[in-house]
Amino acid sequence: MELVANHGGKGTITLEGLKVALVQVGRSVYIKGGADFYRQIAGNAAAELLQGKWLKAPTSDSDLASLSSLTDLGKLIDATLAAHGTLSSAPAARIDGQPVVGVSDSAKSGTLYVAATGRPYPLEIVKTGQDAGKITFDRWNKAVKLVPPAGAIDASQLQSGH
């Protein structure tokens, strides 16, 4: 994911083995998945209609809020770091050759790694166990151009039957 604080983000994620492209610009989130993704969230008829197309919804849409939060730097950090258990130091490590310090939360089975030299930017969050995954932060202060995908289908029109 490429994120711009207070503006949005873009990238590709994998949810339960299904790849989904996300773009958030302002208060709108755009989602593009394959037929299997759309079938899972909306059924067979929607999967045929939406396959390979962008779906647009407000970031406040309750059905898509969890996805849109992945493109909002503040929400992402709050969701991954809030409500933690007991914290402890993680063993010394390197991420892409850079020395990092880690803070582990055994209750959530996760570790936050922060650069040990230079600016102390978060570089990676690693979660182990049943919900294992990794978020890498590797382009701090690099320019990101956020553009709404053309031709997106408005999710509210689908829900109201228009």
Residue frames relative to the residue before (quaternion, step in Angstrom):
aa qw qx qy qz dx dy dz
M 1.0000 0.0000 0.0000 0.0000 0.00 0.00 0.00
E 0.1832 -0.7260 0.6514 0.1225 3.52 -1.16 0.73
L 0.0668 -0.8381 0.5406 -0.0298 3.56 -0.53 1.21
V 0.1247 -0.7504 0.6454 0.0694 3.53 -1.16 0.74
A 0.4481 -0.7177 0.4626 0.2649 3.57 -0.48 1.22
N 0.8614 0.1011 -0.1338 0.4795 3.54 -1.00 1.02
H 0.7039 0.4324 -0.2786 0.4898 3.63 1.22 0.23
G 0.6422 -0.5033 0.3465 0.4628 3.61 1.03 -0.71
G 0.2241 -0.7665 0.5827 0.1506 3.51 -1.21 -0.57
K 0.1552 -0.7706 0.6080 0.1112 3.51 -1.35 0.04
G 0.3334 0.7363 -0.5516 0.2060 3.52 -1.23 0.49
T 0.4440 -0.6519 0.5421 0.2899 3.52 -1.35 -0.21
I 0.0759 -0.7747 0.6269 0.0311 3.53 -1.04 0.85
T 0.2833 -0.7178 0.6007 0.2088 3.55 -1.30 0.24
L 0.0648 -0.7881 0.6119 -0.0168 3.54 -0.77 1.15
E 0.8316 -0.1286 0.0400 0.5388 3.55 -0.57 1.19
G 0.7469 -0.4228 0.2007 0.4723 3.55 0.95 0.98
L 0.6516 0.5009 -0.3127 0.4761 3.60 1.25 -0.05
K 0.3274 -0.7550 0.5348 0.1919 3.60 -0.72 1.08
V 0.0432 -0.7804 0.6230 -0.0313 3.51 -1.05 0.95
A 0.2634 -0.7343 0.6050 0.1598 3.57 -0.93 0.96
L 0.0876 -0.7952 0.5998 0.0125 3.57 -0.99 0.90
V 0.0372 0.7389 -0.6728 0.0032 3.52 -1.19 0.70
Q 0.0344 -0.7635 0.6440 0.0341 3.55 -0.94 0.89
V 0.0127 0.7577 -0.6514 0.0362 3.51 -0.89 1.03
G 0.8248 -0.0370 -0.0130 0.5640 3.57 -0.51 1.16
R 0.7966 -0.2832 0.2296 0.4821 3.56 -0.82 -1.02
S 0.6239 0.5021 -0.3539 0.4831 3.60 1.22 0.39
V 0.1507 -0.7565 0.6298 0.0913 3.53 -1.11 0.78
Y 0.1832 -0.7682 0.6096 0.0687 3.55 -1.03 0.92
I 0.0730 -0.8043 0.5894 -0.0197 3.55 -0.85 1.03
K 0.0143 0.7823 -0.6226 0.0122 3.57 -0.99 0.85
G 0.0754 0.7935 -0.5974 0.0884 3.52 -0.68 1.12
G 0.5862 -0.5528 0.4519 0.3829 3.51 -1.33 0.02
A 0.7570 -0.3873 0.2737 0.4495 3.54 -1.34 0.06
D 0.6517 0.5273 -0.3325 0.4321 3.62 0.91 -0.83
F 0.6356 0.5169 -0.3280 0.4703 3.59 1.02 -0.78
Y 0.7023 0.4594 -0.2793 0.4666 3.59 0.76 -1.00
R 0.6023 0.5501 -0.3550 0.4566 3.59 1.08 -0.66
Q 0.6648 0.5184 -0.2968 0.4486 3.55 0.98 -0.88
I 0.7705 0.3664 -0.2125 0.4764 3.60 0.89 -0.84
A 0.8403 0.1963 -0.0677 0.5008 3.62 1.08 -0.57
G 0.6136 -0.5792 0.3571 0.4006 3.63 1.20 -0.02
N 0.7317 -0.4766 0.2939 0.3886 3.54 -1.35 0.30
A 0.6621 0.5113 -0.3231 0.4425 3.60 0.85 -0.91
A 0.6650 0.4916 -0.3018 0.4743 3.58 0.94 -0.88
A 0.6146 0.5611 -0.3493 0.4305 3.58 1.01 -0.77
E 0.6565 0.5021 -0.3127 0.4682 3.58 0.96 -0.80
L 0.6828 0.4951 -0.2746 0.4618 3.57 0.98 -0.88
L 0.7962 0.3817 -0.1600 0.4412 3.57 0.85 -0.99
Q 0.4376 0.7286 -0.4569 0.2624 3.60 1.16 -0.41
G 0.8485 0.1152 -0.1226 0.5018 3.55 -0.78 1.12
K 0.6406 0.5042 -0.3295 0.4764 3.59 1.26 0.11
W 0.4972 -0.6378 0.5037 0.3038 3.51 -1.28 0.48
L 0.1883 -0.7418 0.6370 0.0927 3.54 -1.10 0.84
K 0.1732 -0.7964 0.5751 0.0706 3.58 -0.86 0.99
A 0.0923 0.7748 -0.6207 0.0762 3.56 -1.04 0.86
P 0.5462 -0.5761 0.4637 0.3934 3.58 -1.18 0.37
T 0.5830 -0.5927 0.4189 0.3653 3.59 -1.10 0.60
S 0.6393 0.5283 -0.3244 0.4549 3.59 1.22 -0.36
D 0.4211 0.7116 -0.4659 0.3148 3.63 1.28 -0.11
S 0.4416 -0.7360 0.4451 0.2555 3.58 -0.56 1.15
D 0.6526 0.5240 -0.3225 0.4421 3.61 1.05 -0.67
L 0.7864 0.3102 -0.1509 0.5124 3.58 1.09 -0.63
A 0.3604 0.7716 -0.4677 0.2367 3.59 1.28 0.06
S 0.6611 0.5101 -0.3325 0.4383 3.60 0.91 -0.80
L 0.6529 0.4873 -0.3218 0.4825 3.60 1.07 -0.63
S 0.6781 0.4925 -0.3130 0.4468 3.58 0.86 -0.88
S 0.5950 0.5727 -0.3761 0.4202 3.61 1.09 -0.52
L 0.5961 0.5754 -0.3623 0.4268 3.61 1.19 -0.42
T 0.7099 0.4230 -0.2554 0.5019 3.58 1.21 -0.39
D 0.6246 0.4826 -0.3354 0.5143 3.57 1.30 0.19
L 0.4200 -0.7515 0.4481 0.2409 3.58 -0.33 1.27
G 0.6700 0.5052 -0.3064 0.4494 3.59 0.87 -0.91
K 0.6811 0.4774 -0.2876 0.4749 3.60 0.87 -0.93
L 0.6365 0.5373 -0.3295 0.4445 3.57 0.99 -0.83
I 0.6830 0.4670 -0.2910 0.4803 3.57 0.86 -0.91
D 0.6328 0.5263 -0.3334 0.4597 3.60 0.97 -0.81
A 0.6891 0.4936 -0.2869 0.4463 3.60 0.86 -0.96
T 0.7312 0.4290 -0.2545 0.4654 3.58 0.97 -0.77
L 0.7774 0.3573 -0.1911 0.4811 3.58 1.05 -0.59
A 0.5823 0.5908 -0.3826 0.4068 3.62 1.17 -0.33
A 0.8416 0.2060 -0.1488 0.4766 3.54 -1.33 0.36
H 0.2520 0.7882 -0.5210 0.2093 3.56 0.78 0.99
G 0.4841 -0.6280 0.5232 0.3121 3.51 -1.34 0.29
T 0.7773 -0.2574 0.2349 0.5239 3.56 -1.14 -0.68
L 0.2573 -0.7800 0.5571 0.1224 3.56 -0.87 1.01
S 0.0058 -0.7812 0.6242 -0.0048 3.54 -1.18 0.67
S 0.5891 -0.5660 0.4402 0.3727 3.55 -1.28 0.37
A 0.3266 -0.7170 0.5826 0.1998 3.54 -1.07 0.80
P 0.6255 -0.5285 0.3968 0.4147 3.61 -1.18 0.39
A 0.6328 -0.5247 0.4038 0.4014 3.58 -1.18 0.53
A 0.0343 0.8030 -0.5916 0.0637 3.56 -1.01 0.83
R 0.2480 -0.7148 0.6259 0.1891 3.52 -1.42 0.04
I 0.1118 -0.7498 0.6482 0.0720 3.53 -1.13 0.75
D 0.8221 -0.0944 -0.0095 0.5614 3.56 -0.57 1.21
G 0.7404 -0.4337 0.2106 0.4683 3.55 0.97 0.92
Q 0.6267 0.5413 -0.3397 0.4459 3.59 1.23 -0.22
P 0.4382 -0.6854 0.5047 0.2890 3.59 -0.87 0.90
V 0.0729 -0.7980 0.5982 0.0005 3.55 -1.00 0.90
V 0.2757 -0.6822 0.6382 0.2263 3.49 -1.36 0.35
G 0.1911 -0.8049 0.5557 0.0825 3.53 -1.00 0.81
V 0.1614 -0.7368 0.6496 0.0954 3.50 -1.24 0.68
S 0.1443 -0.8199 0.5524 0.0414 3.57 -0.59 1.18
D 0.1834 -0.7375 0.6429 0.0957 3.50 -1.22 0.71
S 0.2831 -0.7996 0.5051 0.1590 3.58 -0.21 1.25
A 0.6085 0.5657 -0.3607 0.4238 3.61 1.07 -0.60
K 0.7652 0.3104 -0.1743 0.5364 3.61 1.06 -0.71
S 0.3679 -0.7578 0.4638 0.2744 3.58 1.32 0.05
G 0.5774 0.5840 -0.3818 0.4239 3.55 0.87 0.95
T 0.1661 -0.7694 0.6101 0.0907 3.51 -1.29 0.50
L 0.2189 -0.7326 0.6335 0.1186 3.53 -1.06 0.91
Y 0.1368 -0.7840 0.6028 0.0569 3.56 -0.84 1.06
V 0.1059 -0.7881 0.6064 0.0027 3.55 -0.91 1.06
A 0.5864 -0.5861 0.4257 0.3625 3.57 -1.06 0.78
A 0.3219 -0.7648 0.5328 0.1663 3.58 -0.87 1.01
T 0.7442 0.2562 -0.1793 0.5902 3.58 1.27 -0.26
G 0.7599 0.3032 -0.2512 0.5172 3.58 -1.15 0.55
R 0.7742 -0.2670 0.2247 0.5280 3.58 -1.11 -0.62
P 0.4164 -0.7399 0.4711 0.2393 3.60 -0.85 0.92
Y 0.0954 0.8149 -0.5598 0.1160 3.58 0.62 1.15
P 0.4976 -0.5856 0.5284 0.3610 3.58 -1.16 0.55
L 0.1744 -0.8087 0.5553 0.0850 3.59 -0.88 0.91
E 0.8168 -0.0590 0.0691 0.5697 3.57 1.07 -0.61
I 0.1236 -0.7236 0.6718 0.0994 3.51 -1.25 0.62
V 0.0689 -0.8005 0.5954 -0.0053 3.56 -0.73 1.09
K 0.0969 -0.7749 0.6236 0.0355 3.55 -0.87 1.01
T 0.1826 -0.7790 0.5933 0.0891 3.55 -0.95 0.94
G 0.6378 0.5457 -0.3857 0.3830 3.55 -1.28 0.07
Q 0.8380 -0.2272 0.1549 0.4714 3.55 -1.28 -0.46
D 0.7670 0.3009 -0.1651 0.5421 3.61 0.95 -0.83
A 0.1107 0.8464 -0.5137 0.0865 3.58 1.07 0.75
G 0.2570 0.7427 -0.5919 0.1789 3.51 -1.15 0.73
K 0.2310 -0.7620 0.5912 0.1282 3.52 -1.32 0.11
I 0.1131 -0.7404 0.6583 0.0743 3.53 -1.11 0.79
T 0.1266 -0.7984 0.5872 0.0415 3.57 -0.73 1.08
F 0.1596 -0.7547 0.6322 0.0726 3.54 -0.96 0.95
D 0.1504 0.8514 -0.4830 0.1389 3.59 -0.13 1.21
R 0.7194 0.4076 -0.2617 0.4978 3.62 1.16 0.11
W 0.0770 0.8309 -0.5462 0.0726 3.57 0.93 0.84
N 0.8707 0.0855 -0.1086 0.4720 3.53 -1.06 0.99
K 0.4746 0.6172 -0.4751 0.4100 3.60 1.13 0.55
A 0.5577 -0.6259 0.4337 0.3302 3.57 -1.07 0.72
V 0.0506 -0.7657 0.6411 0.0041 3.55 -1.06 0.87
K 0.2028 -0.7750 0.5891 0.1060 3.56 -0.79 1.03
L 0.1309 -0.7968 0.5890 0.0346 3.56 -0.66 1.17
V 0.0511 0.7938 -0.5980 0.0979 3.56 -0.60 1.20
P 0.4425 -0.6800 0.5050 0.2946 3.62 -0.83 0.92
P 0.4761 -0.6655 0.4850 0.3084 3.63 -0.88 0.84
A 0.4697 -0.6796 0.4917 0.2752 3.57 -0.98 0.87
G 0.8385 0.2653 -0.1767 0.4420 3.54 -1.19 0.61
A 0.3164 0.7660 -0.5087 0.2333 3.60 1.17 0.39
I 0.3876 -0.6996 0.5568 0.2243 3.55 -1.14 0.75
D 0.4018 -0.7268 0.5096 0.2249 3.57 -0.77 1.06
A 0.4278 -0.7335 0.4728 0.2354 3.59 -0.59 1.18
S 0.6257 0.5458 -0.3547 0.4299 3.62 1.02 -0.65
Q 0.6206 0.5257 -0.3457 0.4679 3.59 1.10 -0.57
L 0.6365 0.5162 -0.3329 0.4665 3.58 1.05 -0.68
Q 0.6759 0.5030 -0.2929 0.4521 3.55 0.97 -0.89
S 0.7275 0.4090 -0.2533 0.4891 3.60 1.03 -0.68
G 0.5232 -0.6792 0.3855 0.3410 3.58 1.30 -0.02
H 0.4618 0.6859 -0.4537 0.3324 3.66 1.15 0.38
